[in-house]
Amino acid sequence: MSHASLAYVSAYQYYSINQAKTAPERAKFLHTFQRVLEERIPKDLDVAIEKLEFRVDDRINITLLGTNREELTFVSHILKEITGQVINANNIPKNTPLMGQLTSVGKVGFGLFVDVGIEGPSKEVLIPLFRLRRQLVRNTKLSTHQLIHLYGLMNHLPVEIEVTKITYEKKGKPKVEGQFSETFIENLQTLVDDGMETIFTVGVSRQTVKKTLAKRGHTIDVVQIDRLGPMETAVRCKPGTTAAGLIAHIGKFMPNCVMSVFNPDRVKKYW
């Protein structure tokens, strides 16, 4: 039986918090990355991950192997919900859901930047402050820093956005603006409606978060741990458990993890 392959490059970019990107750490990440992706591949399809390797910019070359081109394409679409895919700057899709990560959070006051893998030249997408206000707080005049604190936004947090506007500056360099996707806003709505405080984590695997909670005796304080990305999670606290209190108990045991709080009671009045 003949085999076919399909390759693409992730928009997801490997990063490391408070530690060097050593060869063992890179290998460990690729192992985690492969396990996360394999969980998403339907068991009844003859598709496997043939190869994962870093590019020089720490994005990941992903090669899938299978016997059916349609199955390969289908699986690649599933995986891109986690990995995203690099985009040529001359072919940026508008009004299409794109996976990316927040970057330079808190560095500027006029909005948030999202890395969705635009290259040639590389460019991040700006979500302007007026769109953040419209989508997150019903046009209330909060600052970017207030919105960041209100929603627990931080660098590397995975988000889904749509590009809304592209203009070209001198030498053809694009200026790209966007907004959160409808699905991302619906997910926030679910967090608000459920009423449970949530801890966003970046920098370590879901398995590491689970093990740390178990070792410190806090499994009982958590309803579930949702995977947001290969090294990003949403820890849903049980009613009566405060996210800040839980962070105080487990934070020192995960030095390579950054955590933030999403408090639905604080957010609810803006919805």
VEXDO-926196 format. One record per atom (N, C-alpha, C): residue in one letter; x, y, z. Coordinates in steps of 0.02 Angstrom, whole numbers, padded with zeros to 5 digits, always signed. Example, Ala and Ser with C-alpha at 12.3 -4.5 7.8 and 13.67 -1.06 7.14 Angstrom:
a+00660-00284+00390;a+00615-00225+00390;a+00660-00165+00390;s+00642-00112+00354;s+00684-00053+00357;s+00645+00002+00394;
REM end
This chain:
m+00043-00060+00000;m+00000+00000+00000;m+00044+00062+00000;s+00031+00109-00045;s+00071+00169-00049;s+00053+00218+00006;h+00104+00255+00027;h+00093+00304+00080;h+00101+00374+00053;a+00066+00420+00085;a+00071+00490+00067;a+00090+00529+00130;s+00119+00587+00120;s+00136+00629+00178;s+00111+00700+00167;l+00103+00734+00222;l+00081+00804+00221;l+00120+00841+00274;a+00149+00897+00255;a+00191+00935+00302;a+00168+01007+00307;y+00173+01035+00367;y+00160+01106+00376;y+00200+01131+00436;v+00202+01196+00446;v+00240+01225+00501;v+00192+01257+00550;s+00200+01243+00614;s+00155+01270+00664;s+00166+01345+00674;a+00111+01379+00689;a+00117+01448+00712;a+00142+01448+00784;y+00126+01393+00819;y+00148+01386+00889;y+00224+01387+00892;q+00249+01426+00939;q+00321+01435+00946;q+00344+01412+01015;y+00391+01367+01016;y+00417+01341+01079;y+00449+01397+01120;y+00433+01399+01184;y+00461+01449+01229;y+00480+01415+01295;s+00517+01450+01335;s+00538+01423+01399;s+00539+01479+01450;i+00514+01465+01509;i+00510+01515+01563;i+00561+01497+01618;n+00604+01545+01634;n+00652+01537+01689;n+00702+01479+01679;q+00713+01458+01617;q+00762+01406+01606;q+00787+01409+01534;a+00847+01382+01523;a+00875+01382+01456;a+00841+01329+01413;k+00840+01342+01347;k+00811+01293+01301;k+00866+01242+01284;t+00880+01198+01331;t+00932+01148+01320;t+00907+01092+01275;a+00954+01052+01249;a+00935+00996+01206;a+00887+00948+01241;p+00899+00930+01304;p+00850+00886+01338;p+00781+00918+01346;e+00779+00984+01360;e+00715+01018+01367;e+00678+01020+01300;r+00715+01030+01246;r+00685+01030+01179;r+00656+00961+01162;a+00695+00910+01178;a+00672+00842+01164;a+00610+00825+01205;k+00610+00848+01269;k+00553+00837+01313;k+00490+00872+01286;f+00500+00934+01261;f+00444+00970+01233;f+00416+00934+01172;l+00459+00913+01126;l+00434+00878+01066;l+00396+00815+01084;h+00419+00780+01136;h+00384+00720+01159;h+00313+00738+01183;t+00309+00792+01224;t+00244+00815+01248;t+00201+00838+01190;f+00230+00876+01145;f+00195+00903+01087;f+00165+00846+01045;q+00205+00794+01034;q+00180+00737+00994;q+00123+00702+01030;r+00130+00693+01095;r+00077+00659+01134;r+00011+00699+01130;v+00016+00765+01137;v-00043+00808+01133;v-00076+00802+01065;l-00037+00802+01012;l-00065+00798+00945;l-00095+00729+00932;e-00061+00677+00954;e-00086+00609+00942;e-00153+00597+00976;e-00165+00630+01032;e-00230+00624+01065;e-00287+00649+01022;r-00272+00695+00976;r-00323+00726+00934;r-00337+00687+00869;i-00293+00639+00853;i-00301+00602+00790;i-00353+00546+00800;p-00408+00546+00762;p-00458+00493+00770;p-00427+00424+00761;k-00445+00379+00806;k-00414+00312+00807;k-00431+00271+00744;d-00486+00287+00711;d-00506+00246+00653;d-00474+00270+00588;l-00431+00320+00592;l-00397+00345+00531;l-00325+00320+00529;d-00302+00304+00470;d-00234+00279+00461;d-00187+00338+00449;v-00180+00378+00502;v-00136+00437+00499;v-00092+00437+00561;a-00028+00450+00551;a+00020+00453+00607;a+00065+00513+00598;i+00095+00534+00653;i+00145+00587+00650;i+00212+00556+00632;e+00237+00572+00574;e+00299+00542+00551;e+00360+00578+00581;k+00355+00645+00586;k+00414+00681+00609;k+00394+00749+00638;l+00429+00769+00691;l+00424+00835+00720;l+00494+00862+00727;e+00507+00923+00705;e+00573+00951+00713;e+00569+01027+00717;f+00614+01057+00755;f+00615+01129+00763;f+00643+01164+00701;r+00613+01221+00685;r+00645+01267+00639;r+00692+01312+00680;v+00731+01354+00646;v+00778+01397+00682;v+00741+01448+00727;d+00678+01464+00710;d+00640+01513+00749;d+00597+01479+00803;d+00608+01414+00814;d+00573+01375+00865;d+00500+01362+00850;r+00478+01375+00788;r+00415+01346+00766;r+00430+01273+00746;i+00379+01233+00735;i+00390+01161+00727;i+00366+01137+00659;n+00411+01103+00623;n+00393+01068+00562;n+00356+01004+00581;i+00296+00996+00555;i+00254+00937+00571;i+00242+00898+00507;t+00260+00834+00507;t+00248+00792+00448;t+00203+00734+00468;l+00147+00728+00432;l+00099+00674+00442;l+00107+00622+00388;l+00096+00559+00407;l+00101+00503+00360;l+00036+00465+00359;g+00013+00445+00300;g-00049+00407+00295;g-00056+00374+00227;t-00112+00343+00217;t-00124+00308+00153;t-00177+00344+00111;n-00207+00395+00140;n-00263+00428+00107;n-00253+00504+00113;r-00249+00538+00055;r-00237+00610+00055;r-00292+00648+00091;e-00354+00627+00082;e-00410+00662+00114;e-00406+00655+00191;e-00387+00596+00215;e-00380+00586+00287;e-00323+00629+00314;l-00268+00634+00277;l-00212+00677+00299;l-00234+00750+00305;t-00271+00773+00256;t-00295+00842+00257;t-00343+00854+00315;f-00388+00806+00326;f-00436+00810+00380;f-00401+00814+00448;v-00352+00771+00459;v-00315+00770+00522;v-00275+00834+00531;s-00245+00859+00477;s-00207+00921+00482;s-00251+00979+00506;h-00313+00980+00482;h-00359+01033+00504;h-00374+01027+00579;i-00381+00965+00603;i-00393+00954+00674;i-00333+00978+00716;l-00274+00959+00694;l-00214+00977+00732;l-00200+01052+00732;k-00218+01084+00678;k-00206+01157+00673;k-00248+01196+00723;e-00299+01164+00751;e-00338+01197+00804;e-00294+01208+00866;i-00241+01168+00872;i-00194+01177+00927;i-00131+01212+00904;t-00105+01192+00846;t-00039+01216+00824;t-00042+01281+00785;g-00099+01295+00752;g-00100+01349+00703;g-00054+01331+00645;q-00045+01377+00599;q-00002+01365+00541;q+00028+01431+00518;v+00091+01429+00498;v+00122+01491+00474;v+00084+01516+00412;i+00083+01583+00404;i+00046+01615+00351;i+00092+01662+00314;n+00090+01661+00247;n+00130+01708+00208;n+00099+01777+00214;a+00141+01827+00224;a+00117+01896+00234;a+00079+01923+00174;n+00090+01892+00116;n+00054+01914+00056;n-00012+01879+00047;n-00028+01833+00092;n-00089+01793+00084;n-00124+01783+00151;i-00133+01838+00187;i-00164+01834+00254;i-00240+01830+00246;p-00272+01777+00272;p-00345+01771+00264;p-00382+01817+00312;k-00435+01848+00288;k-00476+01891+00330;k-00539+01854+00351;n-00565+01871+00410;n-00627+01843+00436;n-00626+01766+00439;t-00568+01740+00453;t-00557+01667+00459;t-00526+01653+00527;p-00551+01604+00565;p-00521+01590+00631;p-00448+01568+00625;l-00405+01600+00664;l-00333+01585+00664;l-00310+01575+00736;m-00272+01521+00747;m-00245+01509+00814;m-00179+01546+00823;g-00171+01576+00882;g-00109+01610+00896;g-00097+01615+00971;q-00046+01651+00989;q-00029+01662+01060;q-00021+01736+01073;l-00044+01757+01131;l-00034+01827+01151;l+00041+01840+01161;t+00062+01900+01142;t+00132+01917+01149;t+00139+01991+01168;s+00194+02008+01200;s+00207+02077+01221;s+00148+02105+01263;v+00118+02062+01303;v+00060+02083+01343;v+00081+02136+01394;g+00045+02192+01393;g+00059+02246+01440;g+00114+02293+01418;k+00144+02280+01360;k+00200+02323+01336;k+00174+02389+01307;v+00113+02388+01279;v+00085+02448+01248;v+00015+02460+01276;g-00008+02522+01271;g-00074+02538+01299;g-00129+02539+01248;f-00112+02529+01183;f-00163+02537+01131;f-00192+02472+01106;g-00179+02416+01142;g-00209+02352+01123;g-00166+02293+01141;l-00182+02236+01111;l-00145+02174+01122;l-00119+02147+01056;f-00060+02115+01060;f-00031+02084+01000;f-00039+02008+01004;v-00051+01978+00945;v-00059+01905+00940;v-00013+01880+00885;d+00026+01828+00901;d+00069+01796+00851;d+00031+01737+00821;v+00011+01745+00758;v-00024+01690+00723;v+00021+01659+00669;g+00086+01676+00670;g+00133+01644+00624;g+00140+01678+00557;i+00124+01742+00553;i+00133+01779+00490;i+00208+01789+00478;e+00231+01772+00418;e+00302+01779+00402;e+00312+01800+00330;g+00370+01830+00318;g+00388+01853+00251;g+00359+01919+00231;p+00365+01972+00271;p+00400+01976+00335;p+00355+01955+00394;s+00388+01942+00451;s+00349+01923+00511;s+00311+01983+00537;k+00251+01970+00561;k+00207+02023+00584;k+00157+01995+00633;e+00147+02031+00688;e+00096+02011+00736;e+00032+02048+00722;v-00024+02020+00744;v-00089+02050+00734;v-00106+02093+00795;l-00126+02154+00783;l-00146+02199+00837;l-00222+02196+00847;i-00244+02182+00908;i-00314+02192+00926;i-00318+02260+00960;p-00345+02311+00925;p-00344+02378+00954;p-00388+02383+01017;l-00371+02431+01058;l-00407+02440+01121;l-00482+02448+01111;f-00503+02484+01059;f-00575+02495+01050;f-00611+02430+01036;r-00577+02381+01002;r-00608+02316+00990;r-00609+02274+01053;l-00556+02278+01092;l-00554+02242+01155;l-00611+02265+01200;r-00621+02331+01203;r-00676+02357+01244;r-00743+02333+01218;r-00752+02333+01153;r-00816+02313+01124;r-00830+02239+01137;q-00778+02197+01131;q-00789+02125+01137;q-00791+02101+01210;l-00754+02135+01254;l-00744+02108+01321;l-00782+02145+01376;v-00796+02210+01366;v-00827+02247+01421;v-00882+02295+01398;r-00916+02276+01344;r-00973+02315+01318;r-00955+02390+01312;n-00897+02403+01283;n-00874+02471+01269;n-00860+02514+01331;t-00855+02482+01389;t-00835+02520+01448;t-00763+02545+01439;k-00750+02606+01459;k-00685+02636+01446;k-00632+02613+01497;l-00615+02550+01493;l-00560+02523+01532;l-00495+02526+01492;s-00438+02531+01525;s-00374+02532+01491;s-00353+02461+01472;t-00304+02456+01428;t-00277+02390+01410;t-00253+02353+01472;h-00218+02387+01516;h-00192+02355+01577;h-00250+02331+01622;q-00304+02368+01625;q-00362+02346+01665;q-00394+02284+01634;l-00398+02282+01568;l-00426+02224+01534;l-00382+02162+01544;i-00317+02172+01540;i-00270+02117+01551;i-00281+02087+01621;h-00286+02130+01671;h-00295+02107+01740;h-00364+02075+01748;l-00415+02104+01718;l-00483+02079+01726;l-00491+02008+01699;y-00459+01994+01642;y-00467+01929+01610;y-00409+01880+01621;g-00358+01902+01657;g-00301+01857+01669;g-00261+01843+01606;l-00256+01893+01563;l-00219+01883+01500;l-00144+01888+01512;m-00105+01848+01475;m-00032+01849+01483;m+00002+01821+01421;n+00067+01832+01418;n+00106+01806+01361;n+00098+01731+01354;h+00095+01708+01292;h+00091+01638+01273;h+00022+01607+01281;l-00026+01644+01308;l-00093+01615+01315;l-00123+01605+01245;p-00145+01544+01228;p-00174+01532+01162;p-00242+01568+01154;v-00251+01598+01097;v-00314+01632+01081;v-00331+01619+01008;e-00395+01623+00993;e-00417+01618+00923;e-00442+01686+00901;i-00417+01710+00844;i-00435+01776+00820;i-00456+01774+00747;e-00480+01830+00723;e-00493+01839+00651;e-00461+01905+00630;v-00430+01906+00573;v-00401+01967+00545;v-00458+02008+00515;t-00461+02072+00533;t-00516+02115+00509;t-00492+02169+00461;k-00427+02186+00464;k-00403+02242+00424;k-00329+02232+00408;i-00312+02242+00345;i-00242+02238+00323;i-00226+02300+00282;t-00176+02337+00303;t-00152+02393+00263;t-00077+02384+00253;y-00051+02411+00199;y+00020+02402+00183;y+00058+02467+00190;e+00111+02464+00230;e+00153+02522+00242;e+00206+02526+00187;k+00254+02570+00196;k+00308+02576+00148;k+00346+02511+00142;k+00370+02497+00082;k+00407+02435+00066;k+00362+02374+00072;g+00296+02384+00072;g+00249+02328+00070;g+00239+02291+00134;k+00265+02318+00190;k+00257+02282+00254;k+00185+02290+00278;p+00152+02234+00294;p+00081+02238+00314;p+00071+02263+00385;k+00017+02299+00395;k-00006+02317+00461;k-00072+02280+00470;v-00075+02236+00519;v-00131+02189+00524;v-00169+02200+00590;e-00235+02208+00585;e-00277+02214+00644;e-00327+02156+00646;g-00350+02140+00706;g-00397+02085+00713;g-00441+02092+00774;q-00477+02039+00787;q-00521+02036+00846;q-00525+01963+00867;f-00548+01952+00929;f-00558+01883+00951;f-00613+01851+00909;s-00606+01786+00896;s-00656+01750+00857;s-00720+01740+00898;e-00773+01724+00863;e-00837+01710+00897;e-00831+01651+00944;t-00793+01600+00923;t-00783+01541+00966;t-00747+01559+01030;f-00695+01602+01025;f-00657+01622+01084;f-00702+01659+01133;i-00744+01704+01107;i-00790+01742+01150;i-00841+01695+01182;e-00865+01646+01144;e-00912+01597+01172;e-00879+01556+01228;n-00815+01541+01221;n-00780+01504+01274;n-00774+01547+01337;l-00762+01612+01328;l-00761+01656+01386;l-00830+01659+01419;q-00881+01661+01378;q-00950+01662+01403;q-00964+01601+01446;t-00939+01543+01424;t-00947+01481+01462;t-00913+01486+01530;l-00853+01515+01532;l-00818+01524+01595;l-00857+01570+01642;v-00887+01622+01613;v-00927+01669+01654;v-00989+01634+01680;d-01024+01598+01636;d-01087+01565+01655;d-01076+01511+01707;d-01020+01474+01702;d-01007+01419+01749;d-00993+01446+01819;g-00967+01507+01822;g-00957+01539+01887;g-00899+01514+01929;m-00856+01472+01900;m-00799+01446+01938;m-00737+01487+01923;e-00699+01503+01975;e-00636+01537+01963;e-00589+01490+01925;t-00551+01520+01881;t-00507+01480+01837;t-00436+01507+01840;i-00388+01461+01840;i-00317+01479+01836;i-00292+01462+01766;f-00266+01512+01731;f-00232+01500+01668;f-00159+01487+01683;t-00131+01434+01653;t-00060+01419+01663;t-00025+01417+01595;v+00037+01442+01593;v+00078+01436+01533;v+00148+01415+01554;g+00180+01374+01512;g+00250+01356+01524;g+00263+01284+01542;v+00211+01248+01565;v+00220+01177+01582;v+00161+01137+01554;s+00171+01072+01548;s+00119+01029+01520;s+00060+01019+01568;r+00005+00998+01539;r-00054+00983+01579;r-00039+00928+01631;q+00002+00880+01610;q+00020+00825+01655;q+00059+00851+01716;t+00103+00900+01705;t+00141+00929+01760;t+00095+00966+01809;v+00046+01002+01782;v-00002+01036+01825;v-00042+00986+01867;k-00064+00932+01835;k-00103+00880+01870;k-00062+00848+01925;k+00001+00831+01910;k+00044+00799+01960;k+00057+00845+02019;t+00068+00908+02005;t+00082+00956+02059;t+00021+00964+02104;l-00037+00970+02075;l-00099+00975+02115;l-00108+00913+02158;a-00095+00855+02129;a-00103+00792+02166;a-00053+00787+02224;k+00010+00804+02211;k+00062+00799+02262;k+00049+00847+02320;r+00020+00904+02306;r+00007+00954+02359;r-00062+00945+02390;g-00098+00893+02370;g-00163+00878+02400;g-00219+00923+02378;h-00215+00950+02317;h-00265+00998+02295;h-00310+00972+02238;t-00304+00907+02222;t-00348+00880+02171;t-00422+00890+02189;i-00436+00888+02253;i-00505+00896+02278;i-00532+00967+02265;d-00487+01015+02254;d-00508+01084+02244;d-00520+01102+02171;v-00512+01052+02126;v-00516+01065+02054;v-00570+01022+02022;v-00610+01053+01979;v-00661+01016+01942;v-00631+00982+01881;q-00592+01019+01842;q-00560+00990+01784;q-00503+01035+01762;i-00459+01007+01719;i-00403+01045+01691;i-00409+01041+01616;d-00427+01096+01585;d-00435+01098+01513;d-00370+01115+01479;r-00353+01077+01426;r-00293+01093+01388;r-00308+01150+01339;l-00270+01203+01342;l-00277+01258+01295;l-00226+01252+01239;g-00169+01222+01254;g-00115+01213+01206;g-00066+01162+01233;p-00010+01150+01199;p+00038+01100+01222;p+00065+01113+01292;m+00074+01177+01310;m+00100+01193+01376;m+00056+01246+01410;e-00008+01244+01397;e-00054+01294+01424;e-00119+01261+01445;t-00144+01279+01504;t-00205+01248+01529;t-00251+01300+01561;a-00313+01278+01572;a-00361+01315+01613;a-00382+01269+01670;v-00363+01286+01731;v-00380+01245+01790;v-00444+01273+01820;r-00497+01233+01817;r-00563+01256+01841;r-00571+01238+01914;c-00576+01288+01956;c-00580+01277+02029;c-00651+01259+02050;k-00656+01218+02102;k-00722+01201+02130;k-00752+01262+02165;p-00819+01266+02168;p-00852+01320+02204;p-00824+01324+02276;g-00808+01383+02298;g-00780+01392+02364;g-00704+01393+02366;t-00673+01372+02310;t-00600+01374+02305;t-00580+01438+02268;t-00534+01476+02297;t-00512+01537+02263;t-00449+01522+02223;a-00447+01547+02161;a-00390+01535+02117;a-00326+01564+02147;a-00331+01624+02175;a-00271+01656+02204;a-00243+01615+02262;g-00287+01587+02303;g-00265+01545+02358;g-00230+01482+02334;l-00257+01452+02281;l-00228+01391+02253;l-00159+01406+02223;i-00153+01463+02189;i-00089+01482+02160;i-00037+01491+02215;a-00058+01521+02271;a-00012+01532+02327;a+00015+01466+02354;h-00025+01413+02350;h-00005+01348+02376;h+00039+01309+02329;i+00027+01316+02263;i+00063+01272+02215;i+00116+01309+02174;g+00113+01376+02173;g+00156+01414+02128;g+00230+01400+02137;k+00253+01395+02198;k+00325+01387+02211;k+00350+01318+02188;f+00304+01271+02178;f+00323+01204+02156;f+00326+01198+02080;m+00307+01252+02045;m+00312+01254+01972;m+00346+01318+01950;p+00413+01323+01961;p+00449+01385+01946;p+00450+01404+01872;n+00439+01355+01829;n+00439+01368+01757;n+00369+01378+01728;c+00323+01395+01772;c+00253+01405+01753;c+00232+01475+01774;v+00195+01509+01731;v+00164+01573+01748;v+00089+01562+01752;m+00058+01591+01803;m-00013+01581+01814;m-00050+01647+01821;s-00113+01648+01801;s-00155+01707+01809;s-00225+01685+01828;v-00265+01733+01850;v-00332+01717+01876;v-00387+01746+01831;f-00436+01704+01816;f-00498+01727+01784;f-00553+01721+01836;n-00580+01778+01858;n-00632+01778+01909;n-00698+01797+01877;p-00744+01748+01870;p-00808+01762+01835;p-00850+01815+01868;d-00848+01820+01935;d-00888+01870+01970;d-00865+01941+01951;r-00800+01947+01941;r-00772+02012+01923;r-00790+02031+01852;v-00793+01980+01809;v-00806+01991+01737;v-00880+01999+01722;k-00922+01965+01762;k-00993+01957+01746;k-01029+02023+01732;k-01013+02074+01768;k-01051+02137+01761;k-01042+02169+01692;y-00989+02147+01656;y-00977+02175+01590;y-01010+02134+01534;w-01044+02079+01553;w-01075+02036+01503;w-01151+02045+01504;
REM end
